[in-house]
Amino acid sequence: MELNDRVAVITGGSGGIGRAMGKAFLDEGARTVVLADLDPTGVARAADELGCVGRACDVTDESDVQALVEATLDSYGPIDLFASNAGAGAEGVLTDAANDQWQFQWDLHVMAHLYAARAVLPSMLARGEGYLLNTASAAGLLAAIGSGPYTVTKAAAVKLAEFLAITHGDDGIRVSVLCPQGVNTAMAPKSLGDGQTDGIIEPDALARVVVDAVREERFHILPHPEVGEYIKRKADDPDRWLRGMRRLRARTIDQAG
């Protein structure tokens, strides 16, 4: 999909990846970009800086997501691309992560994508065209050693994107899932433990990768290309991959100590 003269909605749009994608889409000639975020002040500031539209939205509330889509349709016409991008990190592995933390991560990283698809798909299917761009993480394809809730819910986000592509790919709906490693945003530290990332990239660089991938309609968007090779290794020999991840975990724990 070419982004020129398109209408795009981006959640998690007040900063980081969301704001960078908004700028990149506008640079490509998008007719309208609607940035949505839980932080009304932050998203209004980002929209003002970019010269686009800002709207408050809690993506874990289905009625809020529906209202975002309806307001965009009423004001700007058909939504060509919906980037379901909002997310947050989490600490804890299994027993030390509380149930409410698991639930929040599920609501934010899985249900929010589902709410977006439910809200925007009817109008896309009616005209036989549309693009769903869901942000997951390389952790969803591989693993984030220090966070069970984050890894598990991001893996579910990847699977949901696959299911959407299988179900609606023949209806003119294109689906991509964005799976970066470390990105220089408020959510990520400047460096992640030994072996856990292939470098921290800037949001603007990631956004350029997204634009190219959307143009080519690639399902996996991998700003860190090394992740593609890791996926192959994991698929070729899952047991070997798990042994390697256990060694990485042990090394990370030793370094932290």
Secondary structure, 3 states (H helix, E strand, C coil): CCCCCCEEEEECCCCHHHHHHHHHHHHCCCCEEEEEECCHHHHHHHHHHHCCEEEECCCCCHHHHHHHHHHHHHHHCCCCEEEECCCCCCCECCCCCCHHHHHHHHHHHHHHHHHHHHHHHHHHHHHCCEEEEEECCHHHHCCCCCEHHHHHHHHHHHHHHHHHHHHHHHHCEEEEEECCCCECCCCCCCCCCCCCCCCCECHHHHHHHHHHHHHHCCCEECCCCHHHHHHHHHHHCHHHHHHHHHHHHHHHHHHHC
